[in-house]
Amino acid sequence: MIEVDARGLSCPEPLMLVDKAWKAHPGETLRVLVSEVFVKTNVEKFAKSKGKKSTAAPTDDGFALTIE
C-alpha cells in the first residue's frame, strides 16, 4: 500500500499527488491522508472519475482514504 500524505494541502494539490502516485505505482492500493472534509470529497470524486473505489475513515486529524 502506497501512502500519500496530503494533510494541510488545498485542491488541486492532493489530486495531483494522488495522480502522481497512481502513475508511479500502477495497480497499487493508495492510502491518502487529508485534513479537510472538502478535500476528502474531492479525492473521492477524482477516484470515482478514474474508475477506482474509495473508502474513508475518520482519523484524529482528518480522514484516511483507501483507494483501490
mmCIF file of the N, C-alpha and C atoms, coordinates in Angstrom:
data_MODEL
# 
_entry.id   MODEL 
# 
loop_
_atom_site.group_PDB 
_atom_site.id 
_atom_site.type_symbol 
_atom_site.label_atom_id 
_atom_site.label_alt_id 
_atom_site.label_comp_id 
_atom_site.label_asym_id 
_atom_site.label_entity_id 
_atom_site.label_seq_id 
_atom_site.pdbx_PDB_ins_code 
_atom_site.Cartn_x 
_atom_site.Cartn_y 
_atom_site.Cartn_z 
_atom_site.occupancy 
_atom_site.B_iso_or_equiv 
_atom_site.pdbx_formal_charge 
_atom_site.auth_seq_id 
_atom_site.auth_comp_id 
_atom_site.auth_asym_id 
_atom_site.auth_atom_id 
_atom_site.pdbx_PDB_model_num 
ATOM 1   N N  . MET A 1 1  ? 0.850   -1.179 0.000   1.00 0.00 ? 1  MET A N  1 
ATOM 2   C CA . MET A 1 1  ? 0.000   0.000  0.000   1.00 0.00 ? 1  MET A CA 1 
ATOM 3   C C  . MET A 1 1  ? 0.897   1.245  0.000   1.00 0.00 ? 1  MET A C  1 
ATOM 4   N N  . ILE A 1 2  ? 0.570   2.158  -0.877  1.00 0.00 ? 2  ILE A N  1 
ATOM 5   C CA . ILE A 1 2  ? 1.313   3.411  -1.010  1.00 0.00 ? 2  ILE A CA 1 
ATOM 6   C C  . ILE A 1 2  ? 0.569   4.490  -0.225  1.00 0.00 ? 2  ILE A C  1 
ATOM 7   N N  . GLU A 1 3  ? 1.281   5.250  0.602   1.00 0.00 ? 3  GLU A N  1 
ATOM 8   C CA . GLU A 1 3  ? 0.663   6.312  1.389   1.00 0.00 ? 3  GLU A CA 1 
ATOM 9   C C  . GLU A 1 3  ? 0.973   7.683  0.789   1.00 0.00 ? 3  GLU A C  1 
ATOM 10  N N  . VAL A 1 4  ? -0.091  8.472  0.645   1.00 0.00 ? 4  VAL A N  1 
ATOM 11  C CA . VAL A 1 4  ? 0.026   9.847  0.159   1.00 0.00 ? 4  VAL A CA 1 
ATOM 12  C C  . VAL A 1 4  ? -0.445  10.757 1.286   1.00 0.00 ? 4  VAL A C  1 
ATOM 13  N N  . ASP A 1 5  ? 0.450   11.573 1.799   1.00 0.00 ? 5  ASP A N  1 
ATOM 14  C CA . ASP A 1 5  ? 0.112   12.493 2.890   1.00 0.00 ? 5  ASP A CA 1 
ATOM 15  C C  . ASP A 1 5  ? -0.214  13.860 2.300   1.00 0.00 ? 5  ASP A C  1 
ATOM 16  N N  . ALA A 1 6  ? -1.506  14.160 2.229   1.00 0.00 ? 6  ALA A N  1 
ATOM 17  C CA . ALA A 1 6  ? -1.957  15.436 1.669   1.00 0.00 ? 6  ALA A CA 1 
ATOM 18  C C  . ALA A 1 6  ? -2.577  16.314 2.747   1.00 0.00 ? 6  ALA A C  1 
ATOM 19  N N  . ARG A 1 7  ? -2.268  16.035 4.000   1.00 0.00 ? 7  ARG A N  1 
ATOM 20  C CA . ARG A 1 7  ? -2.815  16.831 5.103   1.00 0.00 ? 7  ARG A CA 1 
ATOM 21  C C  . ARG A 1 7  ? -2.306  18.266 5.008   1.00 0.00 ? 7  ARG A C  1 
ATOM 22  N N  . GLY A 1 8  ? -3.220  19.196 5.199   1.00 0.00 ? 8  GLY A N  1 
ATOM 23  C CA . GLY A 1 8  ? -2.863  20.611 5.179   1.00 0.00 ? 8  GLY A CA 1 
ATOM 24  C C  . GLY A 1 8  ? -2.795  21.212 3.787   1.00 0.00 ? 8  GLY A C  1 
ATOM 25  N N  . LEU A 1 9  ? -3.007  20.406 2.758   1.00 0.00 ? 9  LEU A N  1 
ATOM 26  C CA . LEU A 1 9  ? -2.953  20.910 1.389   1.00 0.00 ? 9  LEU A CA 1 
ATOM 27  C C  . LEU A 1 9  ? -4.347  21.220 0.864   1.00 0.00 ? 9  LEU A C  1 
ATOM 28  N N  . SER A 1 10 ? -4.425  22.183 -0.041  1.00 0.00 ? 10 SER A N  1 
ATOM 29  C CA . SER A 1 10 ? -5.693  22.540 -0.680  1.00 0.00 ? 10 SER A CA 1 
ATOM 30  C C  . SER A 1 10 ? -5.693  22.029 -2.105  1.00 0.00 ? 10 SER A C  1 
ATOM 31  N N  . CYS A 1 11 ? -6.885  21.789 -2.624  1.00 0.00 ? 11 CYS A N  1 
ATOM 32  C CA . CYS A 1 11 ? -7.011  21.330 -4.009  1.00 0.00 ? 11 CYS A CA 1 
ATOM 33  C C  . CYS A 1 11 ? -6.511  22.428 -4.938  1.00 0.00 ? 11 CYS A C  1 
ATOM 34  N N  . PRO A 1 12 ? -5.839  22.042 -5.993  1.00 0.00 ? 12 PRO A N  1 
ATOM 35  C CA . PRO A 1 12 ? -5.741  20.696 -6.573  1.00 0.00 ? 12 PRO A CA 1 
ATOM 36  C C  . PRO A 1 12 ? -4.516  19.895 -6.122  1.00 0.00 ? 12 PRO A C  1 
ATOM 37  N N  . GLU A 1 13 ? -3.733  20.370 -5.172  1.00 0.00 ? 13 GLU A N  1 
ATOM 38  C CA . GLU A 1 13 ? -2.510  19.672 -4.777  1.00 0.00 ? 13 GLU A CA 1 
ATOM 39  C C  . GLU A 1 13 ? -2.734  18.204 -4.378  1.00 0.00 ? 13 GLU A C  1 
ATOM 40  N N  . PRO A 1 14 ? -3.729  17.891 -3.520  1.00 0.00 ? 14 PRO A N  1 
ATOM 41  C CA . PRO A 1 14 ? -3.933  16.475 -3.179  1.00 0.00 ? 14 PRO A CA 1 
ATOM 42  C C  . PRO A 1 14 ? -4.244  15.614 -4.403  1.00 0.00 ? 14 PRO A C  1 
ATOM 43  N N  . LEU A 1 15 ? -5.024  16.144 -5.332  1.00 0.00 ? 15 LEU A N  1 
ATOM 44  C CA . LEU A 1 15 ? -5.358  15.387 -6.537  1.00 0.00 ? 15 LEU A CA 1 
ATOM 45  C C  . LEU A 1 15 ? -4.114  15.149 -7.381  1.00 0.00 ? 15 LEU A C  1 
ATOM 46  N N  . MET A 1 16 ? -3.249  16.129 -7.446  1.00 0.00 ? 16 MET A N  1 
ATOM 47  C CA . MET A 1 16 ? -2.008  15.982 -8.206  1.00 0.00 ? 16 MET A CA 1 
ATOM 48  C C  . MET A 1 16 ? -1.107  14.921 -7.566  1.00 0.00 ? 16 MET A C  1 
ATOM 49  N N  . LEU A 1 17 ? -1.055  14.893 -6.242  1.00 0.00 ? 17 LEU A N  1 
ATOM 50  C CA . LEU A 1 17 ? -0.251  13.889 -5.542  1.00 0.00 ? 17 LEU A CA 1 
ATOM 51  C C  . LEU A 1 17 ? -0.804  12.483 -5.759  1.00 0.00 ? 17 LEU A C  1 
ATOM 52  N N  . VAL A 1 18 ? -2.126  12.352 -5.718  1.00 0.00 ? 18 VAL A N  1 
ATOM 53  C CA . VAL A 1 18 ? -2.769  11.058 -5.956  1.00 0.00 ? 18 VAL A CA 1 
ATOM 54  C C  . VAL A 1 18 ? -2.488  10.596 -7.385  1.00 0.00 ? 18 VAL A C  1 
ATOM 55  N N  . ASP A 1 19 ? -2.648  11.480 -8.351  1.00 0.00 ? 19 ASP A N  1 
ATOM 56  C CA . ASP A 1 19 ? -2.401  11.132 -9.742  1.00 0.00 ? 19 ASP A CA 1 
ATOM 57  C C  . ASP A 1 19 ? -0.943  10.708 -9.945  1.00 0.00 ? 19 ASP A C  1 
ATOM 58  N N  . LYS A 1 20 ? -0.024  11.412 -9.335  1.00 0.00 ? 20 LYS A N  1 
ATOM 59  C CA . LYS A 1 20 ? 1.406   11.090 -9.433  1.00 0.00 ? 20 LYS A CA 1 
ATOM 60  C C  . LYS A 1 20 ? 1.678   9.704  -8.830  1.00 0.00 ? 20 LYS A C  1 
ATOM 61  N N  . ALA A 1 21 ? 1.038   9.407  -7.697  1.00 0.00 ? 21 ALA A N  1 
ATOM 62  C CA . ALA A 1 21 ? 1.225   8.099  -7.052  1.00 0.00 ? 21 ALA A CA 1 
ATOM 63  C C  . ALA A 1 21 ? 0.670   6.980  -7.928  1.00 0.00 ? 21 ALA A C  1 
ATOM 64  N N  . TRP A 1 22 ? -0.478  7.208  -8.568  1.00 0.00 ? 22 TRP A N  1 
ATOM 65  C CA . TRP A 1 22 ? -1.046  6.193  -9.470  1.00 0.00 ? 22 TRP A CA 1 
ATOM 66  C C  . TRP A 1 22 ? -0.106  5.915  -10.628 1.00 0.00 ? 22 TRP A C  1 
ATOM 67  N N  . LYS A 1 23 ? 0.461   6.968  -11.184 1.00 0.00 ? 23 LYS A N  1 
ATOM 68  C CA . LYS A 1 23 ? 1.371   6.806  -12.332 1.00 0.00 ? 23 LYS A CA 1 
ATOM 69  C C  . LYS A 1 23 ? 2.664   6.094  -11.921 1.00 0.00 ? 23 LYS A C  1 
ATOM 70  N N  . ALA A 1 24 ? 3.162   6.387  -10.722 1.00 0.00 ? 24 ALA A N  1 
ATOM 71  C CA . ALA A 1 24 ? 4.404   5.783  -10.249 1.00 0.00 ? 24 ALA A CA 1 
ATOM 72  C C  . ALA A 1 24 ? 4.208   4.342  -9.770  1.00 0.00 ? 24 ALA A C  1 
ATOM 73  N N  . HIS A 1 25 ? 2.991   4.020  -9.314  1.00 0.00 ? 25 HIS A N  1 
ATOM 74  C CA . HIS A 1 25 ? 2.710   2.702  -8.741  1.00 0.00 ? 25 HIS A CA 1 
ATOM 75  C C  . HIS A 1 25 ? 1.386   2.161  -9.278  1.00 0.00 ? 25 HIS A C  1 
ATOM 76  N N  . PRO A 1 26 ? 1.305   1.874  -10.588 1.00 0.00 ? 26 PRO A N  1 
ATOM 77  C CA . PRO A 1 26 ? 0.041   1.400  -11.160 1.00 0.00 ? 26 PRO A CA 1 
ATOM 78  C C  . PRO A 1 26 ? -0.411  0.098  -10.504 1.00 0.00 ? 26 PRO A C  1 
ATOM 79  N N  . GLY A 1 27 ? -1.705  0.019  -10.234 1.00 0.00 ? 27 GLY A N  1 
ATOM 80  C CA . GLY A 1 27 ? -2.272  -1.183 -9.644  1.00 0.00 ? 27 GLY A CA 1 
ATOM 81  C C  . GLY A 1 27 ? -2.164  -1.284 -8.139  1.00 0.00 ? 27 GLY A C  1 
ATOM 82  N N  . GLU A 1 28 ? -1.424  -0.385 -7.516  1.00 0.00 ? 28 GLU A N  1 
ATOM 83  C CA . GLU A 1 28 ? -1.262  -0.408 -6.054  1.00 0.00 ? 28 GLU A CA 1 
ATOM 84  C C  . GLU A 1 28 ? -2.461  0.252  -5.369  1.00 0.00 ? 28 GLU A C  1 
ATOM 85  N N  . THR A 1 29 ? -2.752  -0.191 -4.173  1.00 0.00 ? 29 THR A N  1 
ATOM 86  C CA . THR A 1 29 ? -3.746  0.453  -3.329  1.00 0.00 ? 29 THR A CA 1 
ATOM 87  C C  . THR A 1 29 ? -3.109  1.690  -2.711  1.00 0.00 ? 29 THR A C  1 
ATOM 88  N N  . LEU A 1 30 ? -3.864  2.787  -2.701  1.00 0.00 ? 30 LEU A N  1 
ATOM 89  C CA . LEU A 1 30 ? -3.367  4.027  -2.106  1.00 0.00 ? 30 LEU A CA 1 
ATOM 90  C C  . LEU A 1 30 ? -4.070  4.297  -0.786  1.00 0.00 ? 30 LEU A C  1 
ATOM 91  N N  . ARG A 1 31 ? -3.326  4.815  0.159   1.00 0.00 ? 31 ARG A N  1 
ATOM 92  C CA . ARG A 1 31 ? -3.886  5.343  1.406   1.00 0.00 ? 31 ARG A CA 1 
ATOM 93  C C  . ARG A 1 31 ? -3.584  6.830  1.378   1.00 0.00 ? 31 ARG A C  1 
ATOM 94  N N  . VAL A 1 32 ? -4.648  7.638  1.330   1.00 0.00 ? 32 VAL A N  1 
ATOM 95  C CA . VAL A 1 32 ? -4.496  9.078  1.200   1.00 0.00 ? 32 VAL A CA 1 
ATOM 96  C C  . VAL A 1 32 ? -4.960  9.738  2.502   1.00 0.00 ? 32 VAL A C  1 
ATOM 97  N N  . LEU A 1 33 ? -4.081  10.520 3.100   1.00 0.00 ? 33 LEU A N  1 
ATOM 98  C CA . LEU A 1 33 ? -4.398  11.237 4.332   1.00 0.00 ? 33 LEU A CA 1 
ATOM 99  C C  . LEU A 1 33 ? -4.730  12.684 3.994   1.00 0.00 ? 33 LEU A C  1 
ATOM 100 N N  . VAL A 1 34 ? -5.886  13.145 4.452   1.00 0.00 ? 34 VAL A N  1 
ATOM 101 C CA . VAL A 1 34 ? -6.310  14.527 4.220   1.00 0.00 ? 34 VAL A CA 1 
ATOM 102 C C  . VAL A 1 34 ? -6.831  15.097 5.531   1.00 0.00 ? 34 VAL A C  1 
ATOM 103 N N  . SER A 1 35 ? -6.826  16.427 5.624   1.00 0.00 ? 35 SER A N  1 
ATOM 104 C CA . SER A 1 35 ? -7.242  17.054 6.878   1.00 0.00 ? 35 SER A CA 1 
ATOM 105 C C  . SER A 1 35 ? -8.593  17.761 6.793   1.00 0.00 ? 35 SER A C  1 
ATOM 106 N N  . GLU A 1 36 ? -9.119  17.944 5.599   1.00 0.00 ? 36 GLU A N  1 
ATOM 107 C CA . GLU A 1 36 ? -10.378 18.690 5.447   1.00 0.00 ? 36 GLU A CA 1 
ATOM 108 C C  . GLU A 1 36 ? -11.425 17.849 4.718   1.00 0.00 ? 36 GLU A C  1 
ATOM 109 N N  . VAL A 1 37 ? -12.679 18.027 5.114   1.00 0.00 ? 37 VAL A N  1 
ATOM 110 C CA . VAL A 1 37 ? -13.758 17.238 4.518   1.00 0.00 ? 37 VAL A CA 1 
ATOM 111 C C  . VAL A 1 37 ? -13.932 17.544 3.030   1.00 0.00 ? 37 VAL A C  1 
ATOM 112 N N  . PHE A 1 38 ? -13.747 18.795 2.611   1.00 0.00 ? 38 PHE A N  1 
ATOM 113 C CA . PHE A 1 38 ? -13.918 19.118 1.198   1.00 0.00 ? 38 PHE A CA 1 
ATOM 114 C C  . PHE A 1 38 ? -12.814 18.480 0.355   1.00 0.00 ? 38 PHE A C  1 
ATOM 115 N N  . VAL A 1 39 ? -11.631 18.322 0.910   1.00 0.00 ? 39 VAL A N  1 
ATOM 116 C CA . VAL A 1 39 ? -10.546 17.647 0.187   1.00 0.00 ? 39 VAL A CA 1 
ATOM 117 C C  . VAL A 1 39 ? -10.868 16.155 0.079   1.00 0.00 ? 39 VAL A C  1 
ATOM 118 N N  . LYS A 1 40 ? -11.399 15.573 1.149   1.00 0.00 ? 40 LYS A N  1 
ATOM 119 C CA . LYS A 1 40 ? -11.822 14.167 1.125   1.00 0.00 ? 40 LYS A CA 1 
ATOM 120 C C  . LYS A 1 40 ? -12.828 13.947 0.011   1.00 0.00 ? 40 LYS A C  1 
ATOM 121 N N  . THR A 1 41 ? -13.818 14.822 -0.066  1.00 0.00 ? 41 THR A N  1 
ATOM 122 C CA . THR A 1 41 ? -14.852 14.721 -1.091  1.00 0.00 ? 41 THR A CA 1 
ATOM 123 C C  . THR A 1 41 ? -14.257 14.831 -2.494  1.00 0.00 ? 41 THR A C  1 
ATOM 124 N N  . ASN A 1 42 ? -13.342 15.769 -2.686  1.00 0.00 ? 42 ASN A N  1 
ATOM 125 C CA . ASN A 1 42 ? -12.708 15.942 -3.994  1.00 0.00 ? 42 ASN A CA 1 
ATOM 126 C C  . ASN A 1 42 ? -11.877 14.726 -4.391  1.00 0.00 ? 42 ASN A C  1 
ATOM 127 N N  . VAL A 1 43 ? -11.150 14.141 -3.442  1.00 0.00 ? 43 VAL A N  1 
ATOM 128 C CA . VAL A 1 43 ? -10.353 12.954 -3.736  1.00 0.00 ? 43 VAL A CA 1 
ATOM 129 C C  . VAL A 1 43 ? -11.271 11.781 -4.076  1.00 0.00 ? 43 VAL A C  1 
ATOM 130 N N  . GLU A 1 44 ? -12.380 11.641 -3.354  1.00 0.00 ? 44 GLU A N  1 
ATOM 131 C CA . GLU A 1 44 ? -13.343 10.575 -3.648  1.00 0.00 ? 44 GLU A CA 1 
ATOM 132 C C  . GLU A 1 44 ? -13.914 10.729 -5.062  1.00 0.00 ? 44 GLU A C  1 
ATOM 133 N N  . LYS A 1 45 ? -14.278 11.944 -5.425  1.00 0.00 ? 45 LYS A N  1 
ATOM 134 C CA . LYS A 1 45 ? -14.807 12.204 -6.766  1.00 0.00 ? 45 LYS A CA 1 
ATOM 135 C C  . LYS A 1 45 ? -13.759 11.921 -7.839  1.00 0.00 ? 45 LYS A C  1 
ATOM 136 N N  . PHE A 1 46 ? -12.518 12.317 -7.573  1.00 0.00 ? 46 PHE A N  1 
ATOM 137 C CA . PHE A 1 46 ? -11.428 12.082 -8.513  1.00 0.00 ? 46 PHE A CA 1 
ATOM 138 C C  . PHE A 1 46 ? -11.209 10.582 -8.711  1.00 0.00 ? 46 PHE A C  1 
ATOM 139 N N  . ALA A 1 47 ? -11.203 9.837  -7.608  1.00 0.00 ? 47 ALA A N  1 
ATOM 140 C CA . ALA A 1 47 ? -11.020 8.389  -7.689  1.00 0.00 ? 47 ALA A CA 1 
ATOM 141 C C  . ALA A 1 47 ? -12.144 7.754  -8.507  1.00 0.00 ? 47 ALA A C  1 
ATOM 142 N N  . LYS A 1 48 ? -13.363 8.169  -8.249  1.00 0.00 ? 48 LYS A N  1 
ATOM 143 C CA . LYS A 1 48 ? -14.514 7.627  -8.983  1.00 0.00 ? 48 LYS A CA 1 
ATOM 144 C C  . LYS A 1 48 ? -14.397 7.936  -10.470 1.00 0.00 ? 48 LYS A C  1 
ATOM 145 N N  . SER A 1 49 ? -13.936 9.137  -10.806 1.00 0.00 ? 49 SER A N  1 
ATOM 146 C CA . SER A 1 49 ? -13.796 9.519  -12.214 1.00 0.00 ? 49 SER A CA 1 
ATOM 147 C C  . SER A 1 49 ? -12.737 8.675  -12.933 1.00 0.00 ? 49 SER A C  1 
ATOM 148 N N  . LYS A 1 50 ? -11.830 8.079  -12.160 1.00 0.00 ? 50 LYS A N  1 
ATOM 149 C CA . LYS A 1 50 ? -10.780 7.220  -12.721 1.00 0.00 ? 50 LYS A CA 1 
ATOM 150 C C  . LYS A 1 50 ? -11.155 5.741  -12.634 1.00 0.00 ? 50 LYS A C  1 
ATOM 151 N N  . GLY A 1 51 ? -12.415 5.455  -12.213 1.00 0.00 ? 51 GLY A N  1 
ATOM 152 C CA . GLY A 1 51 ? -12.873 4.076  -12.125 1.00 0.00 ? 51 GLY A CA 1 
ATOM 153 C C  . GLY A 1 51 ? -12.381 3.331  -10.901 1.00 0.00 ? 51 GLY A C  1 
ATOM 154 N N  . LYS A 1 52 ? -11.988 4.059  -9.874  1.00 0.00 ? 52 LYS A N  1 
ATOM 155 C CA . LYS A 1 52 ? -11.467 3.458  -8.641  1.00 0.00 ? 52 LYS A CA 1 
ATOM 156 C C  . LYS A 1 52 ? -12.532 3.487  -7.551  1.00 0.00 ? 52 LYS A C  1 
ATOM 157 N N  . LYS A 1 53 ? -12.413 2.560  -6.599  1.00 0.00 ? 53 LYS A N  1 
ATOM 158 C CA . LYS A 1 53 ? -13.292 2.529  -5.433  1.00 0.00 ? 53 LYS A CA 1 
ATOM 159 C C  . LYS A 1 53 ? -12.548 3.147  -4.256  1.00 0.00 ? 53 LYS A C  1 
ATOM 160 N N  . SER A 1 54 ? -13.259 3.932  -3.459  1.00 0.00 ? 54 SER A N  1 
ATOM 161 C CA . SER A 1 54 ? -12.619 4.531  -2.292  1.00 0.00 ? 54 SER A CA 1 
ATOM 162 C C  . SER A 1 54 ? -13.493 4.350  -1.060  1.00 0.00 ? 54 SER A C  1 
ATOM 163 N N  . THR A 1 55 ? -12.819 4.229  0.067   1.00 0.00 ? 55 THR A N  1 
ATOM 164 C CA . THR A 1 55 ? -13.487 4.216  1.362   1.00 0.00 ? 55 THR A CA 1 
ATOM 165 C C  . THR A 1 55 ? -12.750 5.203  2.250   1.00 0.00 ? 55 THR A C  1 
ATOM 166 N N  . ALA A 1 56 ? -13.492 5.836  3.145   1.00 0.00 ? 56 ALA A N  1 
ATOM 167 C CA . ALA A 1 56 ? -12.893 6.848  4.025   1.00 0.00 ? 56 ALA A CA 1 
ATOM 168 C C  . ALA A 1 56 ? -13.194 6.519  5.478   1.00 0.00 ? 56 ALA A C  1 
ATOM 169 N N  . ALA A 1 57 ? -12.229 6.816  6.318   1.00 0.00 ? 57 ALA A N  1 
ATOM 170 C CA . ALA A 1 57 ? -12.395 6.634  7.761   1.00 0.00 ? 57 ALA A CA 1 
ATOM 171 C C  . ALA A 1 57 ? -11.845 7.874  8.459   1.00 0.00 ? 57 ALA A C  1 
ATOM 172 N N  . PRO A 1 58 ? -12.547 8.334  9.498   1.00 0.00 ? 58 PRO A N  1 
ATOM 173 C CA . PRO A 1 58 ? -12.025 9.486  10.236  1.00 0.00 ? 58 PRO A CA 1 
ATOM 174 C C  . PRO A 1 58 ? -10.761 9.116  11.010  1.00 0.00 ? 58 PRO A C  1 
ATOM 175 N N  . THR A 1 59 ? -9.874  10.096 11.140  1.00 0.00 ? 59 THR A N  1 
ATOM 176 C CA . THR A 1 59 ? -8.668  9.950  11.963  1.00 0.00 ? 59 THR A CA 1 
ATOM 177 C C  . THR A 1 59 ? -8.666  11.093 12.974  1.00 0.00 ? 59 THR A C  1 
ATOM 178 N N  . ASP A 1 60 ? -7.678  11.122 13.822  1.00 0.00 ? 60 ASP A N  1 
ATOM 179 C CA . ASP A 1 60 ? -7.597  12.193 14.821  1.00 0.00 ? 60 ASP A CA 1 
ATOM 180 C C  . ASP A 1 60 ? -7.436  13.580 14.191  1.00 0.00 ? 60 ASP A C  1 
ATOM 181 N N  . ASP A 1 61 ? -6.806  13.622 13.020  1.00 0.00 ? 61 ASP A N  1 
ATOM 182 C CA . ASP A 1 61 ? -6.541  14.917 12.387  1.00 0.00 ? 61 ASP A CA 1 
ATOM 183 C C  . ASP A 1 61 ? -7.116  15.039 10.979  1.00 0.00 ? 61 ASP A C  1 
ATOM 184 N N  . GLY A 1 62 ? -8.169  14.281 10.671  1.00 0.00 ? 62 GLY A N  1 
ATOM 185 C CA . GLY A 1 62 ? -8.804  14.379 9.353   1.00 0.00 ? 62 GLY A CA 1 
ATOM 186 C C  . GLY A 1 62 ? -9.413  13.063 8.918   1.00 0.00 ? 62 GLY A C  1 
ATOM 187 N N  . PHE A 1 63 ? -8.973  12.590 7.740   1.00 0.00 ? 63 PHE A N  1 
ATOM 188 C CA . PHE A 1 63 ? -9.531  11.371 7.164   1.00 0.00 ? 63 PHE A CA 1 
ATOM 189 C C  . PHE A 1 63 ? -8.437  10.566 6.491   1.00 0.00 ? 63 PHE A C  1 
ATOM 190 N N  . ALA A 1 64 ? -8.626  9.243  6.468   1.00 0.00 ? 64 ALA A N  1 
ATOM 191 C CA . ALA A 1 64 ? -7.759  8.347  5.723   1.00 0.00 ? 64 ALA A CA 1 
ATOM 192 C C  . ALA A 1 64 ? -8.628  7.667  4.671   1.00 0.00 ? 64 ALA A C  1 
ATOM 193 N N  . LEU A 1 65 ? -8.261  7.858  3.416   1.00 0.00 ? 65 LEU A N  1 
ATOM 194 C CA . LEU A 1 65 ? -8.984  7.237  2.324   1.00 0.00 ? 65 LEU A CA 1 
ATOM 195 C C  . LEU A 1 65 ? -8.171  6.079  1.778   1.00 0.00 ? 65 LEU A C  1 
ATOM 196 N N  . THR A 1 66 ? -8.848  4.980  1.507   1.00 0.00 ? 66 THR A N  1 
ATOM 197 C CA . THR A 1 66 ? -8.223  3.843  0.849   1.00 0.00 ? 66 THR A CA 1 
ATOM 198 C C  . THR A 1 66 ? -8.819  3.773  -0.543  1.00 0.00 ? 66 THR A C  1 
ATOM 199 N N  . ILE A 1 67 ? -7.956  3.800  -1.545  1.00 0.00 ? 67 ILE A N  1 
ATOM 200 C CA . ILE A 1 67 ? -8.406  3.802  -2.933  1.00 0.00 ? 67 ILE A CA 1 
ATOM 201 C C  . ILE A 1 67 ? -7.835  2.581  -3.628  1.00 0.00 ? 67 ILE A C  1 
ATOM 202 N N  . GLU A 1 68 ? -8.750  1.801  -4.211  1.00 0.00 ? 68 GLU A N  1 
ATOM 203 C CA . GLU A 1 68 ? -8.342  0.572  -4.915  1.00 0.00 ? 68 GLU A CA 1 
ATOM 204 C C  . GLU A 1 68 ? -8.794  0.631  -6.353  1.00 0.00 ? 68 GLU A C  1 
# 
